[in-house]
Amino acid sequence: QVQLRQSGPGLVKPSQTLSLTCAISGDSVSSNSAAWNWIRQSPSRGLEWLGRTYYRSKWYSDYAVSMKGRITINPDTSKNQFSLQLNSVTREDTALFYCARYTSDWAFDYWGQGTLVTVSS
Amino acid sequence: QSVLTQPPSVSGAPGQRVTISCTGSSSNIGAGFGVHWYQRLPGTAPKLLIYGTNNRPSGVPDRFSGSRSGTSASLAITGLQAEDEADYYCQSYDSSLNGLAFGGGTKLTVL
């Protein structure tokens, strides 16, 4: 059974960097058939896909156009996890953040428990 | 404003059938990309309910079904139960976004 366990601070100051980690059990971040994603949900923006990282003979990461320039998603093979970094956050980035896996056609079959991140001074 | 449009709410009595629509465009559902549905119970992460238009993951009752036509898709729930009260979201890939699109979500109330 795949499990995704999120960790990271729930409060970030404006202009600083939001950092979250998603630890994987029951699968491998280096799987050739999975992609590892970050998604957030807020009242104003609804569910929003942020980006993904995946391994297909080499590592790839790609991001939602709205996030480009501020976001980095990286795998950590030594700990079997992946991370999200979102730079220069504003109050608009306050949201419930999820990590999630898909193996086929962008259908997210496993999700983390969610982390509420508030951007406030 | 979501790329995929869902009604904000639907309701039905126990035992009834309800449908939730998801209206897209030629850059997502109309382009033939897979449509998936999620159920989000209060305080929990979304759960994959339907994938690839009308496929149920293991453990999802056959009371849930999906369909698509043109630029729209639908989720049908038959034999409505109190435990079905939740938020439902559709999702598809969008070529103009070069990424994923979610619907705005529909709150199902079981009367």
Interface residues (C-beta under 8 A of the other chain):
Chain A: G46 L47 E48 W49 A64 V65 Y98 S104 D105 W106 A107 F108 D109 W111 G112 Q113 G114
Chain B: S2 F33 G34 H36 Y38 A45 P46 K47 L48 Y51 G52 P57 Y89 Q91 S92 Y93 L97 N98 G99 L100 F102 G103 G104 G105
